[in-house]
Amino acid sequence: MGVFMDPLNKTLAISEMPKFINKEQVERFRGTGGMRIEDDVLITEDGCVIWTKIPRIVQEIEDWIAGDDDDSKYD
């Protein structure tokens, strides 16, 4: 999480920036971890196909954690 938190700490130290960032919400999520999602994409003559099959919204992630997801919905 240093990738996110270190620059954020520097930003919050700038006198004008805290009025744009809810510091209480930031503190609430410190130490909880995170993830970065990158897509594998095939570019074709007709457009593109996203090959990455991963849940992205809260409900999909919760379904995956519960073992209730269906991979076909990511096609």
PDB file of N, H, CA, C and O in Angstrom:
ATOM      1  N   MET A   1       0.811  -1.194   0.000  1.00  0.00           N
ATOM      2  CA  MET A   1       0.000   0.000   0.000  1.00  0.00           C
ATOM      3  C   MET A   1       0.853   1.256   0.000  1.00  0.00           C
ATOM      4  O   MET A   1       0.324   2.358  -0.151  1.00  0.00           O
ATOM      5  N   GLY A   2       2.154   1.115   0.165  1.00  0.00           N
ATOM      6  H   GLY A   2       2.584   0.221   0.287  1.00  0.00           H
ATOM      7  CA  GLY A   2       3.014   2.276   0.148  1.00  0.00           C
ATOM      8  C   GLY A   2       2.895   3.069  -1.138  1.00  0.00           C
ATOM      9  O   GLY A   2       3.039   4.291  -1.139  1.00  0.00           O
ATOM     10  N   VAL A   3       2.630   2.366  -2.240  1.00  0.00           N
ATOM     11  H   VAL A   3       2.513   1.373  -2.239  1.00  0.00           H
ATOM     12  CA  VAL A   3       2.484   3.039  -3.529  1.00  0.00           C
ATOM     13  C   VAL A   3       1.373   4.072  -3.459  1.00  0.00           C
ATOM     14  O   VAL A   3       1.479   5.138  -4.065  1.00  0.00           O
ATOM     15  N   PHE A   4       0.315   3.771  -2.730  1.00  0.00           N
ATOM     16  H   PHE A   4       0.229   2.905  -2.237  1.00  0.00           H
ATOM     17  CA  PHE A   4      -0.805   4.687  -2.585  1.00  0.00           C
ATOM     18  C   PHE A   4      -0.608   5.641  -1.414  1.00  0.00           C
ATOM     19  O   PHE A   4      -0.811   6.847  -1.559  1.00  0.00           O
ATOM     20  N   MET A   5      -0.219   5.122  -0.267  1.00  0.00           N
ATOM     21  H   MET A   5      -0.055   4.143  -0.149  1.00  0.00           H
ATOM     22  CA  MET A   5      -0.213   5.923   0.946  1.00  0.00           C
ATOM     23  C   MET A   5       0.937   6.929   1.021  1.00  0.00           C
ATOM     24  O   MET A   5       0.739   8.040   1.512  1.00  0.00           O
ATOM     25  N   ASP A   6       2.120   6.573   0.552  1.00  0.00           N
ATOM     26  H   ASP A   6       2.281   5.670   0.153  1.00  0.00           H
ATOM     27  CA  ASP A   6       3.237   7.520   0.645  1.00  0.00           C
ATOM     28  C   ASP A   6       2.946   8.826  -0.095  1.00  0.00           C
ATOM     29  O   ASP A   6       3.099   9.897   0.494  1.00  0.00           O
ATOM     30  N   PRO A   7       2.532   8.778  -1.362  1.00  0.00           N
ATOM     31  CA  PRO A   7       2.185  10.034  -2.038  1.00  0.00           C
ATOM     32  C   PRO A   7       0.994  10.736  -1.393  1.00  0.00           C
ATOM     33  O   PRO A   7       0.934  11.965  -1.369  1.00  0.00           O
ATOM     34  N   LEU A   8       0.054   9.963  -0.876  1.00  0.00           N
ATOM     35  H   LEU A   8       0.103   8.965  -0.896  1.00  0.00           H
ATOM     36  CA  LEU A   8      -1.106  10.573  -0.234  1.00  0.00           C
ATOM     37  C   LEU A   8      -0.695  11.316   1.030  1.00  0.00           C
ATOM     38  O   LEU A   8      -1.206  12.403   1.299  1.00  0.00           O
ATOM     39  N   ASN A   9       0.214  10.750   1.804  1.00  0.00           N
ATOM     40  H   ASN A   9       0.629   9.867   1.586  1.00  0.00           H
ATOM     41  CA  ASN A   9       0.713  11.436   3.003  1.00  0.00           C
ATOM     42  C   ASN A   9       1.351  12.771   2.629  1.00  0.00           C
ATOM     43  O   ASN A   9       1.137  13.775   3.308  1.00  0.00           O
ATOM     44  N   LYS A  10       2.131  12.783   1.553  1.00  0.00           N
ATOM     45  H   LYS A  10       2.304  11.967   1.002  1.00  0.00           H
ATOM     46  CA  LYS A  10       2.773  14.028   1.106  1.00  0.00           C
ATOM     47  C   LYS A  10       1.725  15.039   0.649  1.00  0.00           C
ATOM     48  O   LYS A  10       1.855  16.238   0.896  1.00  0.00           O
ATOM     49  N   THR A  11       0.684  14.539  -0.020  1.00  0.00           N
ATOM     50  H   THR A  11       0.578  13.564  -0.221  1.00  0.00           H
ATOM     51  CA  THR A  11      -0.390  15.423  -0.482  1.00  0.00           C
ATOM     52  C   THR A  11      -1.122  16.035   0.698  1.00  0.00           C
ATOM     53  O   THR A  11      -1.401  17.234   0.701  1.00  0.00           O
ATOM     54  N   LEU A  12      -1.438  15.223   1.701  1.00  0.00           N
ATOM     55  H   LEU A  12      -1.211  14.249   1.698  1.00  0.00           H
ATOM     56  CA  LEU A  12      -2.157  15.734   2.869  1.00  0.00           C
ATOM     57  C   LEU A  12      -1.325  16.752   3.645  1.00  0.00           C
ATOM     58  O   LEU A  12      -1.878  17.582   4.368  1.00  0.00           O
ATOM     59  N   ALA A  13      -0.008  16.696   3.502  1.00  0.00           N
ATOM     60  H   ALA A  13       0.441  16.023   2.914  1.00  0.00           H
ATOM     61  CA  ALA A  13       0.867  17.644   4.203  1.00  0.00           C
ATOM     62  C   ALA A  13       0.853  19.025   3.559  1.00  0.00           C
ATOM     63  O   ALA A  13       1.266  19.994   4.195  1.00  0.00           O
ATOM     64  N   ILE A  14       0.392  19.144   2.315  1.00  0.00           N
ATOM     65  H   ILE A  14       0.057  18.356   1.798  1.00  0.00           H
ATOM     66  CA  ILE A  14       0.298  20.432   1.634  1.00  0.00           C
ATOM     67  C   ILE A  14      -0.921  21.162   2.195  1.00  0.00           C
ATOM     68  O   ILE A  14      -2.015  20.599   2.235  1.00  0.00           O
ATOM     69  N   SER A  15      -0.745  22.383   2.619  1.00  0.00           N
ATOM     70  H   SER A  15       0.143  22.840   2.586  1.00  0.00           H
ATOM     71  CA  SER A  15      -1.772  23.096   3.382  1.00  0.00           C
ATOM     72  C   SER A  15      -3.131  23.174   2.689  1.00  0.00           C
ATOM     73  O   SER A  15      -4.155  23.102   3.368  1.00  0.00           O
ATOM     74  N   GLU A  16      -3.179  23.315   1.383  1.00  0.00           N
ATOM     75  H   GLU A  16      -2.347  23.373   0.832  1.00  0.00           H
ATOM     76  CA  GLU A  16      -4.453  23.468   0.686  1.00  0.00           C
ATOM     77  C   GLU A  16      -5.139  22.143   0.360  1.00  0.00           C
ATOM     78  O   GLU A  16      -6.349  22.126   0.133  1.00  0.00           O
ATOM     79  N   MET A  17      -4.408  21.044   0.331  1.00  0.00           N
ATOM     80  H   MET A  17      -3.425  21.057   0.515  1.00  0.00           H
ATOM     81  CA  MET A  17      -4.961  19.787  -0.154  1.00  0.00           C
ATOM     82  C   MET A  17      -5.972  19.110   0.769  1.00  0.00           C
ATOM     83  O   MET A  17      -6.931  18.532   0.258  1.00  0.00           O
ATOM     84  N   PRO A  18      -5.824  19.143   2.080  1.00  0.00           N
ATOM     85  CA  PRO A  18      -6.795  18.435   2.915  1.00  0.00           C
ATOM     86  C   PRO A  18      -8.244  18.866   2.726  1.00  0.00           C
ATOM     87  O   PRO A  18      -9.155  18.105   3.053  1.00  0.00           O
ATOM     88  N   LYS A  19      -8.473  20.054   2.213  1.00  0.00           N
ATOM     89  H   LYS A  19      -7.733  20.672   1.947  1.00  0.00           H
ATOM     90  CA  LYS A  19      -9.868  20.452   1.997  1.00  0.00           C
ATOM     91  C   LYS A  19     -10.494  19.705   0.810  1.00  0.00           C
ATOM     92  O   LYS A  19     -11.713  19.720   0.640  1.00  0.00           O
ATOM     93  N   PHE A  20      -9.667  19.060  -0.002  1.00  0.00           N
ATOM     94  H   PHE A  20      -8.677  19.048   0.135  1.00  0.00           H
ATOM     95  CA  PHE A  20     -10.169  18.297  -1.143  1.00  0.00           C
ATOM     96  C   PHE A  20     -10.217  16.791  -0.872  1.00  0.00           C
ATOM     97  O   PHE A  20     -10.795  16.039  -1.656  1.00  0.00           O
ATOM     98  N   ILE A  21      -9.615  16.352   0.226  1.00  0.00           N
ATOM     99  H   ILE A  21      -9.145  16.963   0.863  1.00  0.00           H
ATOM    100  CA  ILE A  21      -9.523  14.928   0.544  1.00  0.00           C
ATOM    101  C   ILE A  21     -10.126  14.699   1.922  1.00  0.00           C
ATOM    102  O   ILE A  21      -9.808  15.419   2.868  1.00  0.00           O
ATOM    103  N   ASN A  22     -10.981  13.713   2.037  1.00  0.00           N
ATOM    104  H   ASN A  22     -11.239  13.128   1.268  1.00  0.00           H
ATOM    105  CA  ASN A  22     -11.599  13.388   3.319  1.00  0.00           C
ATOM    106  C   ASN A  22     -10.613  12.524   4.117  1.00  0.00           C
ATOM    107  O   ASN A  22     -10.570  11.303   3.960  1.00  0.00           O
ATOM    108  N   LYS A  23      -9.829  13.175   4.968  1.00  0.00           N
ATOM    109  H   LYS A  23      -9.864  14.166   5.096  1.00  0.00           H
ATOM    110  CA  LYS A  23      -8.769  12.494   5.707  1.00  0.00           C
ATOM    111  C   LYS A  23      -9.324  11.381   6.595  1.00  0.00           C
ATOM    112  O   LYS A  23      -8.674  10.347   6.751  1.00  0.00           O
ATOM    113  N   GLU A  24     -10.503  11.567   7.177  1.00  0.00           N
ATOM    114  H   GLU A  24     -11.031  12.407   7.050  1.00  0.00           H
ATOM    115  CA  GLU A  24     -11.098  10.535   8.028  1.00  0.00           C
ATOM    116  C   GLU A  24     -11.366   9.253   7.235  1.00  0.00           C
ATOM    117  O   GLU A  24     -11.152   8.147   7.733  1.00  0.00           O
ATOM    118  N   GLN A  25     -11.835   9.414   6.002  1.00  0.00           N
ATOM    119  H   GLN A  25     -12.009  10.312   5.598  1.00  0.00           H
ATOM    120  CA  GLN A  25     -12.080   8.229   5.163  1.00  0.00           C
ATOM    121  C   GLN A  25     -10.767   7.552   4.782  1.00  0.00           C
ATOM    122  O   GLN A  25     -10.683   6.324   4.755  1.00  0.00           O
ATOM    123  N   VAL A  26      -9.754   8.343   4.492  1.00  0.00           N
ATOM    124  H   VAL A  26      -9.822   9.340   4.513  1.00  0.00           H
ATOM    125  CA  VAL A  26      -8.438   7.778   4.163  1.00  0.00           C
ATOM    126  C   VAL A  26      -7.921   6.971   5.350  1.00  0.00           C
ATOM    127  O   VAL A  26      -7.447   5.847   5.181  1.00  0.00           O
ATOM    128  N   GLU A  27      -8.011   7.536   6.539  1.00  0.00           N
ATOM    129  H   GLU A  27      -8.396   8.449   6.677  1.00  0.00           H
ATOM    130  CA  GLU A  27      -7.523   6.848   7.740  1.00  0.00           C
ATOM    131  C   GLU A  27      -8.300   5.556   7.980  1.00  0.00           C
ATOM    132  O   GLU A  27      -7.743   4.571   8.463  1.00  0.00           O
ATOM    133  N   ARG A  28      -9.568   5.567   7.648  1.00  0.00           N
ATOM    134  H   ARG A  28     -10.021   6.367   7.256  1.00  0.00           H
ATOM    135  CA  ARG A  28     -10.403   4.381   7.830  1.00  0.00           C
ATOM    136  C   ARG A  28      -9.881   3.189   7.025  1.00  0.00           C
ATOM    137  O   ARG A  28     -10.029   2.044   7.451  1.00  0.00           O
ATOM    138  N   PHE A  29      -9.279   3.449   5.879  1.00  0.00           N
ATOM    139  H   PHE A  29      -9.159   4.380   5.534  1.00  0.00           H
ATOM    140  CA  PHE A  29      -8.832   2.371   5.005  1.00  0.00           C
ATOM    141  C   PHE A  29      -7.335   2.079   5.092  1.00  0.00           C
ATOM    142  O   PHE A  29      -6.854   1.170   4.415  1.00  0.00           O
ATOM    143  N   ARG A  30      -6.597   2.813   5.897  1.00  0.00           N
ATOM    144  H   ARG A  30      -6.988   3.551   6.447  1.00  0.00           H
ATOM    145  CA  ARG A  30      -5.160   2.532   6.038  1.00  0.00           C
ATOM    146  C   ARG A  30      -4.952   1.108   6.525  1.00  0.00           C
ATOM    147  O   ARG A  30      -5.632   0.638   7.437  1.00  0.00           O
ATOM    148  N   GLY A  31      -3.998   0.433   5.900  1.00  0.00           N
ATOM    149  H   GLY A  31      -3.445   0.815   5.159  1.00  0.00           H
ATOM    150  CA  GLY A  31      -3.634  -0.904   6.333  1.00  0.00           C
ATOM    151  C   GLY A  31      -4.559  -2.010   5.867  1.00  0.00           C
ATOM    152  O   GLY A  31      -4.370  -3.166   6.245  1.00  0.00           O
ATOM    153  N   THR A  32      -5.559  -1.685   5.052  1.00  0.00           N
ATOM    154  H   THR A  32      -5.713  -0.745   4.745  1.00  0.00           H
ATOM    155  CA  THR A  32      -6.497  -2.720   4.616  1.00  0.00           C
ATOM    156  C   THR A  32      -6.039  -3.435   3.356  1.00  0.00           C
ATOM    157  O   THR A  32      -6.620  -4.456   2.986  1.00  0.00           O
ATOM    158  N   GLY A  33      -5.024  -2.931   2.699  1.00  0.00           N
ATOM    159  H   GLY A  33      -4.553  -2.102   2.999  1.00  0.00           H
ATOM    160  CA  GLY A  33      -4.554  -3.568   1.476  1.00  0.00           C
ATOM    161  C   GLY A  33      -5.225  -2.996   0.250  1.00  0.00           C
ATOM    162  O   GLY A  33      -5.945  -2.001   0.322  1.00  0.00           O
ATOM    163  N   GLY A  34      -4.985  -3.627  -0.857  1.00  0.00           N
ATOM    164  H   GLY A  34      -4.399  -4.436  -0.915  1.00  0.00           H
ATOM    165  CA  GLY A  34      -5.562  -3.150  -2.098  1.00  0.00           C
ATOM    166  C   GLY A  34      -5.113  -4.027  -3.240  1.00  0.00           C
ATOM    167  O   GLY A  34      -4.370  -4.989  -3.044  1.00  0.00           O
ATOM    168  N   MET A  35      -5.556  -3.700  -4.418  1.00  0.00           N
ATOM    169  H   MET A  35      -6.160  -2.918  -4.578  1.00  0.00           H
ATOM    170  CA  MET A  35      -5.158  -4.469  -5.582  1.00  0.00           C
ATOM    171  C   MET A  35      -5.164  -3.584  -6.821  1.00  0.00           C
ATOM    172  O   MET A  35      -5.817  -2.542  -6.871  1.00  0.00           O
ATOM    173  N   ARG A  36      -4.430  -4.028  -7.790  1.00  0.00           N
ATOM    174  H   ARG A  36      -3.899  -4.875  -7.749  1.00  0.00           H
ATOM    175  CA  ARG A  36      -4.362  -3.326  -9.062  1.00  0.00           C
ATOM    176  C   ARG A  36      -4.832  -4.288 -10.135  1.00  0.00           C
ATOM    177  O   ARG A  36      -4.346  -5.416 -10.218  1.00  0.00           O
ATOM    178  N   ILE A  37      -5.760  -3.856 -10.944  1.00  0.00           N
ATOM    179  H   ILE A  37      -6.155  -2.940 -10.877  1.00  0.00           H
ATOM    180  CA  ILE A  37      -6.297  -4.711 -12.006  1.00  0.00           C
ATOM    181  C   ILE A  37      -5.795  -4.189 -13.345  1.00  0.00           C
ATOM    182  O   ILE A  37      -5.980  -3.021 -13.687  1.00  0.00           O
ATOM    183  N   GLU A  38      -5.158  -5.077 -14.090  1.00  0.00           N
ATOM    184  H   GLU A  38      -5.007  -6.026 -13.812  1.00  0.00           H
ATOM    185  CA  GLU A  38      -4.746  -4.747 -15.450  1.00  0.00           C
ATOM    186  C   GLU A  38      -5.419  -5.730 -16.387  1.00  0.00           C
ATOM    187  O   GLU A  38      -5.581  -6.902 -16.045  1.00  0.00           O
ATOM    188  N   ASP A  39      -5.810  -5.270 -17.557  1.00  0.00           N
ATOM    189  H   ASP A  39      -5.678  -4.319 -17.834  1.00  0.00           H
ATOM    190  CA  ASP A  39      -6.497  -6.129 -18.514  1.00  0.00           C
ATOM    191  C   ASP A  39      -5.534  -6.636 -19.579  1.00  0.00           C
ATOM    192  O   ASP A  39      -4.619  -5.929 -20.003  1.00  0.00           O
ATOM    193  N   ASP A  40      -5.762  -7.880 -20.003  1.00  0.00           N
ATOM    194  H   ASP A  40      -6.505  -8.453 -19.659  1.00  0.00           H
ATOM    195  CA  ASP A  40      -5.130  -8.414 -21.202  1.00  0.00           C
ATOM    196  C   ASP A  40      -6.136  -8.199 -22.321  1.00  0.00           C
ATOM    197  O   ASP A  40      -7.280  -8.645 -22.233  1.00  0.00           O
ATOM    198  N   VAL A  41      -5.706  -7.516 -23.369  1.00  0.00           N
ATOM    199  H   VAL A  41      -4.777  -7.153 -23.440  1.00  0.00           H
ATOM    200  CA  VAL A  41      -6.616  -7.126 -24.442  1.00  0.00           C
ATOM    201  C   VAL A  41      -6.060  -7.578 -25.780  1.00  0.00           C
ATOM    202  O   VAL A  41      -4.876  -7.396 -26.062  1.00  0.00           O
ATOM    203  N   LEU A  42      -6.919  -8.169 -26.606  1.00  0.00           N
ATOM    204  H   LEU A  42      -7.881  -8.318 -26.376  1.00  0.00           H
ATOM    205  CA  LEU A  42      -6.571  -8.543 -27.969  1.00  0.00           C
ATOM    206  C   LEU A  42      -7.164  -7.496 -28.894  1.00  0.00           C
ATOM    207  O   LEU A  42      -8.377  -7.284 -28.900  1.00  0.00           O
ATOM    208  N   ILE A  43      -6.323  -6.845 -29.670  1.00  0.00           N
ATOM    209  H   ILE A  43      -5.338  -7.017 -29.665  1.00  0.00           H
ATOM    210  CA  ILE A  43      -6.786  -5.843 -30.632  1.00  0.00           C
ATOM    211  C   ILE A  43      -6.996  -6.544 -31.971  1.00  0.00           C
ATOM    212  O   ILE A  43      -6.093  -7.209 -32.479  1.00  0.00           O
ATOM    213  N   THR A  44      -8.186  -6.393 -32.537  1.00  0.00           N
ATOM    214  H   THR A  44      -8.920  -5.853 -32.124  1.00  0.00           H
ATOM    215  CA  THR A  44      -8.512  -7.023 -33.813  1.00  0.00           C
ATOM    216  C   THR A  44      -8.915  -5.947 -34.818  1.00  0.00           C
ATOM    217  O   THR A  44      -9.023  -4.773 -34.466  1.00  0.00           O
ATOM    218  N   GLU A  45      -9.133  -6.344 -36.055  1.00  0.00           N
ATOM    219  H   GLU A  45      -9.045  -7.298 -36.341  1.00  0.00           H
ATOM    220  CA  GLU A  45      -9.591  -5.398 -37.078  1.00  0.00           C
ATOM    221  C   GLU A  45     -10.974  -4.847 -36.745  1.00  0.00           C
ATOM    222  O   GLU A  45     -11.322  -3.743 -37.164  1.00  0.00           O
ATOM    223  N   ASP A  46     -11.765  -5.617 -35.990  1.00  0.00           N
ATOM    224  H   ASP A  46     -11.482  -6.514 -35.649  1.00  0.00           H
ATOM    225  CA  ASP A  46     -13.139  -5.221 -35.672  1.00  0.00           C
ATOM    226  C   ASP A  46     -13.285  -4.555 -34.307  1.00  0.00           C
ATOM    227  O   ASP A  46     -14.394  -4.190 -33.915  1.00  0.00           O
ATOM    228  N   GLY A  47     -12.202  -4.395 -33.594  1.00  0.00           N
ATOM    229  H   GLY A  47     -11.302  -4.691 -33.913  1.00  0.00           H
ATOM    230  CA  GLY A  47     -12.283  -3.796 -32.257  1.00  0.00           C
ATOM    231  C   GLY A  47     -11.314  -4.469 -31.301  1.00  0.00           C
ATOM    232  O   GLY A  47     -10.153  -4.699 -31.641  1.00  0.00           O
ATOM    233  N   CYS A  48     -11.789  -4.780 -30.116  1.00  0.00           N
ATOM    234  H   CYS A  48     -12.732  -4.593 -29.840  1.00  0.00           H
ATOM    235  CA  CYS A  48     -10.914  -5.437 -29.141  1.00  0.00           C
ATOM    236  C   CYS A  48     -11.712  -6.437 -28.314  1.00  0.00           C
ATOM    237  O   CYS A  48     -12.935  -6.360 -28.201  1.00  0.00           O
ATOM    238  N   VAL A  49     -10.962  -7.380 -27.740  1.00  0.00           N
ATOM    239  H   VAL A  49      -9.968  -7.442 -27.832  1.00  0.00           H
ATOM    240  CA  VAL A  49     -11.542  -8.386 -26.863  1.00  0.00           C
ATOM    241  C   VAL A  49     -10.772  -8.324 -25.556  1.00  0.00           C
ATOM    242  O   VAL A  49      -9.547  -8.449 -25.544  1.00  0.00           O
ATOM    243  N   ILE A  50     -11.490  -8.129 -24.449  1.00  0.00           N
ATOM    244  H   ILE A  50     -12.485  -8.027 -24.458  1.00  0.00           H
ATOM    245  CA  ILE A  50     -10.839  -8.118 -23.138  1.00  0.00           C
ATOM    246  C   ILE A  50     -10.779  -9.559 -22.654  1.00  0.00           C
ATOM    247  O   ILE A  50     -11.812 -10.202 -22.472  1.00  0.00           O
ATOM    248  N   TRP A  51      -9.553 -10.068 -22.445  1.00  0.00           N
ATOM    249  H   TRP A  51      -8.713  -9.546 -22.594  1.00  0.00           H
ATOM    250  CA  TRP A  51      -9.368 -11.453 -22.029  1.00  0.00           C
ATOM    251  C   TRP A  51      -9.364 -11.611 -20.505  1.00  0.00           C
ATOM    252  O   TRP A  51      -9.478 -12.730 -20.005  1.00  0.00           O
ATOM    253  N   THR A  52      -9.239 -10.531 -19.779  1.00  0.00           N
ATOM    254  H   THR A  52      -9.147  -9.622 -20.185  1.00  0.00           H
ATOM    255  CA  THR A  52      -9.181 -10.602 -18.327  1.00  0.00           C
ATOM    256  C   THR A  52     -10.550 -10.961 -17.776  1.00  0.00           C
ATOM    257  O   THR A  52     -11.536 -10.281 -18.056  1.00  0.00           O
ATOM    258  N   LYS A  53     -10.610 -12.025 -16.995  1.00  0.00           N
ATOM    259  H   LYS A  53      -9.809 -12.578 -16.767  1.00  0.00           H
ATOM    260  CA  LYS A  53     -11.866 -12.438 -16.362  1.00  0.00           C
ATOM    261  C   LYS A  53     -11.687 -12.282 -14.856  1.00  0.00           C
ATOM    262  O   LYS A  53     -11.091 -13.134 -14.196  1.00  0.00           O
ATOM    263  N   ILE A  54     -12.212 -11.184 -14.326  1.00  0.00           N
ATOM    264  H   ILE A  54     -12.696 -10.492 -14.862  1.00  0.00           H
ATOM    265  CA  ILE A  54     -12.057 -10.904 -12.904  1.00  0.00           C
ATOM    266  C   ILE A  54     -13.248 -10.087 -12.422  1.00  0.00           C
ATOM    267  O   ILE A  54     -13.710  -9.195 -13.132  1.00  0.00           O
ATOM    268  N   PRO A  55     -13.753 -10.379 -11.220  1.00  0.00           N
ATOM    269  CA  PRO A  55     -14.836  -9.551 -10.697  1.00  0.00           C
ATOM    270  C   PRO A  55     -14.348  -8.133 -10.439  1.00  0.00           C
ATOM    271  O   PRO A  55     -13.221  -7.940  -9.983  1.00  0.00           O
ATOM    272  N   ARG A  56     -15.179  -7.146 -10.724  1.00  0.00           N
ATOM    273  H   ARG A  56     -16.095  -7.303 -11.094  1.00  0.00           H
ATOM    274  CA  ARG A  56     -14.747  -5.751 -10.599  1.00  0.00           C
ATOM    275  C   ARG A  56     -15.625  -4.915  -9.678  1.00  0.00           C
ATOM    276  O   ARG A  56     -15.142  -3.948  -9.088  1.00  0.00           O
ATOM    277  N   ILE A  57     -16.873  -5.253  -9.541  1.00  0.00           N
ATOM    278  H   ILE A  57     -17.265  -6.038 -10.020  1.00  0.00           H
ATOM    279  CA  ILE A  57     -17.741  -4.459  -8.674  1.00  0.00           C
ATOM    280  C   ILE A  57     -17.941  -5.203  -7.353  1.00  0.00           C
ATOM    281  O   ILE A  57     -17.685  -6.404  -7.263  1.00  0.00           O
ATOM    282  N   VAL A  58     -18.396  -4.488  -6.344  1.00  0.00           N
ATOM    283  H   VAL A  58     -18.604  -3.513  -6.418  1.00  0.00           H
ATOM    284  CA  VAL A  58     -18.497  -5.049  -4.994  1.00  0.00           C
ATOM    285  C   VAL A  58     -19.290  -6.355  -4.984  1.00  0.00           C
ATOM    286  O   VAL A  58     -18.840  -7.337  -4.394  1.00  0.00           O
ATOM    287  N   GLN A  59     -20.451  -6.385  -5.620  1.00  0.00           N
ATOM    288  H   GLN A  59     -20.817  -5.587  -6.098  1.00  0.00           H
ATOM    289  CA  GLN A  59     -21.273  -7.599  -5.589  1.00  0.00           C
ATOM    290  C   GLN A  59     -20.551  -8.774  -6.229  1.00  0.00           C
ATOM    291  O   GLN A  59     -20.614  -9.888  -5.709  1.00  0.00           O
ATOM    292  N   GLU A  60     -19.859  -8.551  -7.358  1.00  0.00           N
ATOM    293  H   GLU A  60     -19.808  -7.646  -7.781  1.00  0.00           H
ATOM    294  CA  GLU A  60     -19.107  -9.627  -8.007  1.00  0.00           C
ATOM    295  C   GLU A  60     -17.992 -10.139  -7.094  1.00  0.00           C
ATOM    296  O   GLU A  60     -17.768 -11.346  -7.006  1.00  0.00           O
ATOM    297  N   ILE A  61     -17.308  -9.243  -6.429  1.00  0.00           N
ATOM    298  H   ILE A  61     -17.490  -8.263  -6.501  1.00  0.00           H
ATOM    299  CA  ILE A  61     -16.224  -9.639  -5.527  1.00  0.00           C
ATOM    300  C   ILE A  61     -16.776 -10.426  -4.348  1.00  0.00           C
ATOM    301  O   ILE A  61     -16.206 -11.447  -3.963  1.00  0.00           O
ATOM    302  N   GLU A  62     -17.887  -9.957  -3.769  1.00  0.00           N
ATOM    303  H   GLU A  62     -18.350  -9.128  -4.082  1.00  0.00           H
ATOM    304  CA  GLU A  62     -18.493 -10.680  -2.656  1.00  0.00           C
ATOM    305  C   GLU A  62     -18.984 -12.059  -3.093  1.00  0.00           C
ATOM    306  O   GLU A  62     -18.861 -13.025  -2.339  1.00  0.00           O
ATOM    307  N   ASP A  63     -19.534 -12.161  -4.296  1.00  0.00           N
ATOM    308  H   ASP A  63     -19.634 -11.377  -4.908  1.00  0.00           H
ATOM    309  CA  ASP A  63     -19.958 -13.461  -4.820  1.00  0.00           C
ATOM    310  C   ASP A  63     -18.757 -14.389  -4.981  1.00  0.00           C
ATOM    311  O   ASP A  63     -18.833 -15.571  -4.647  1.00  0.00           O
ATOM    312  N   TRP A  64     -17.662 -13.860  -5.484  1.00  0.00           N
ATOM    313  H   TRP A  64     -17.600 -12.899  -5.755  1.00  0.00           H
ATOM    314  CA  TRP A  64     -16.450 -14.664  -5.678  1.00  0.00           C
ATOM    315  C   TRP A  64     -15.926 -15.176  -4.338  1.00  0.00           C
ATOM    316  O   TRP A  64     -15.575 -16.349  -4.207  1.00  0.00           O
ATOM    317  N   ILE A  65     -15.878 -14.291  -3.351  1.00  0.00           N
ATOM    318  H   ILE A  65     -16.164 -13.339  -3.457  1.00  0.00           H
ATOM    319  CA  ILE A  65     -15.412 -14.686  -2.016  1.00  0.00           C
ATOM    320  C   ILE A  65     -16.309 -15.788  -1.446  1.00  0.00           C
ATOM    321  O   ILE A  65     -15.816 -16.724  -0.817  1.00  0.00           O
ATOM    322  N   ALA A  66     -17.617 -15.679  -1.662  1.00  0.00           N
ATOM    323  H   ALA A  66     -18.017 -14.918  -2.173  1.00  0.00           H
ATOM    324  CA  ALA A  66     -18.569 -16.661  -1.150  1.00  0.00           C
ATOM    325  C   ALA A  66     -18.595 -17.944  -1.988  1.00  0.00           C
ATOM    326  O   ALA A  66     -19.245 -18.919  -1.611  1.00  0.00           O
ATOM    327  N   GLY A  67     -17.885 -17.943  -3.130  1.00  0.00           N
ATOM    328  H   GLY A  67     -17.357 -17.151  -3.436  1.00  0.00           H
ATOM    329  CA  GLY A  67     -17.884 -19.115  -4.002  1.00  0.00           C
ATOM    330  C   GLY A  67     -19.115 -19.209  -4.873  1.00  0.00           C
ATOM    331  O   GLY A  67     -19.409 -20.268  -5.428  1.00  0.00           O
ATOM    332  N   ASP A  68     -19.844 -18.100  -4.999  1.00  0.00           N
ATOM    333  H   ASP A  68     -19.606 -17.240  -4.548  1.00  0.00           H
ATOM    334  CA  ASP A  68     -21.092 -18.097  -5.760  1.00  0.00           C
ATOM    335  C   ASP A  68     -20.959 -17.435  -7.120  1.00  0.00           C
ATOM    336  O   ASP A  68     -21.972 -17.104  -7.736  1.00  0.00           O
ATOM    337  N   ASP A  69     -19.736 -17.231  -7.609  1.00  0.00           N
ATOM    338  H   ASP A  69     -18.913 -17.501  -7.109  1.00  0.00           H
ATOM    339  CA  ASP A  69     -19.625 -16.524  -8.880  1.00  0.00           C
ATOM    340  C   ASP A  69     -19.701 -17.499 -10.046  1.00  0.00           C
ATOM    341  O   ASP A  69     -19.503 -18.704  -9.888  1.00  0.00           O
ATOM    342  N   ASP A  70     -19.986 -16.962 -11.191  1.00  0.00           N
ATOM    343  H   ASP A  70     -20.148 -15.984 -11.319  1.00  0.00           H
ATOM    344  CA  ASP A  70     -20.101 -17.713 -12.419  1.00  0.00           C
ATOM    345  C   ASP A  70     -19.184 -17.053 -13.442  1.00  0.00           C
ATOM    346  O   ASP A  70     -19.476 -15.958 -13.921  1.00  0.00           O
ATOM    347  N   ASP A  71     -18.066 -17.717 -13.781  1.00  0.00           N
ATOM    348  H   ASP A  71     -17.828 -18.607 -13.392  1.00  0.00           H
ATOM    349  CA  ASP A  71     -17.078 -17.114 -14.678  1.00  0.00           C
ATOM    350  C   ASP A  71     -17.669 -16.637 -15.994  1.00  0.00           C
ATOM    351  O   ASP A  71     -17.135 -15.711 -16.604  1.00  0.00           O
ATOM    352  N   SER A  72     -18.750 -17.241 -16.443  1.00  0.00           N
ATOM    353  H   SER A  72     -19.185 -17.993 -15.948  1.00  0.00           H
ATOM    354  CA  SER A  72     -19.294 -16.875 -17.762  1.00  0.00           C
ATOM    355  C   SER A  72     -19.791 -15.431 -17.780  1.00  0.00           C
ATOM    356  O   SER A  72     -19.888 -14.836 -18.852  1.00  0.00           O
ATOM    357  N   LYS A  73     -20.106 -14.857 -16.624  1.00  0.00           N
ATOM    358  H   LYS A  73     -20.027 -15.341 -15.752  1.00  0.00           H
ATOM    359  CA  LYS A  73     -20.598 -13.475 -16.622  1.00  0.00           C
ATOM    360  C   LYS A  73     -19.496 -12.464 -16.930  1.00  0.00           C
ATOM    361  O   LYS A  73     -19.787 -11.291 -17.166  1.00  0.00           O
ATOM    362  N   TYR A  74     -18.237 -12.899 -16.930  1.00  0.00           N
ATOM    363  H   TYR A  74     -18.001 -13.852 -16.739  1.00  0.00           H
ATOM    364  CA  TYR A  74     -17.138 -12.001 -17.256  1.00  0.00           C
ATOM    365  C   TYR A  74     -16.751 -12.084 -18.724  1.00  0.00           C
ATOM    366  O   TYR A  74     -15.792 -11.436 -19.144  1.00  0.00           O
ATOM    367  N   ASP A  75     -17.475 -12.868 -19.508  1.00  0.00           N
ATOM    368  H   ASP A  75     -18.253 -13.395 -19.166  1.00  0.00           H
ATOM    369  CA  ASP A  75     -17.174 -13.006 -20.946  1.00  0.00           C
ATOM    370  C   ASP A  75     -17.634 -11.790 -21.701  1.00  0.00           C
ATOM    371  O   ASP A  75     -17.469 -11.720 -22.918  1.00  0.00           O
TER     372      ASP A  75
END
